[in-house]
Amino acid sequence: MNRTIPLQLSRSLLDAAGVSASFHHLERIPIRNRLLIVSNHRSLLDAPLLMKAISRPVRFACHYYMSQVPLLQQAIALMGAFPLEADHRRQSSFFRQSAKFLQANQVVGVFPEGAAPMVKVNAPQQLSPFYRGFAHLALRVPVDGLAILPIAIASREEKQGRLAPLALFRRFDPSEALFQCDGWHSAILYRHVDVLFGHPLLIDEGWKSQYRGSNGAALARELTHACWSQIAEMLAR
């Protein structure tokens, strides 16, 4: 991946959209670790916003339908995002692609709330439950020195519009339950937003040895909750 193109595109998109962003606790960004960033998700601008915040390209996992829509397919490729596969292959494709990028020392980004907040918009400070796939990835991937960095995107002023009818998205991914409803996919445009960095969680051999034992599922829940709690606390400020 050309490192400059995703960053340039991110900055250009945010400038064109007129987004005013403030970044807090930048000193918490790990410098020497392999990095998995975890954030809440509210807007299509979240991925470029986070890349601008850390000044590094990020390999974001994105929804399958994005790889099926003309022009959008090309856009996510330029941004360095990787689409997941559909149906039962979604989780395995996430693990396979994410592991490859982390082993190559590229930053991977995950929005563990999934697509739900993009369809049914919450209040800016409300955080949906997290899927635990990123925690299993962090505990399983064969790399040393991996850090998970929780990040909160706190919208202070925004405009809410409608992107397209859900029926249109259903044509590109009929397997997605969220697209089976009537209504519209939302389009949140930030005006003023704070990006707050939490405390990184280092996945050391202690974590991994526990995960290989009999309590792997419980450990993934614990790690997921630790990230969720940090982000929820930062959103509430």
Disulfide bonds with the S-S distance in Angstrom:
none
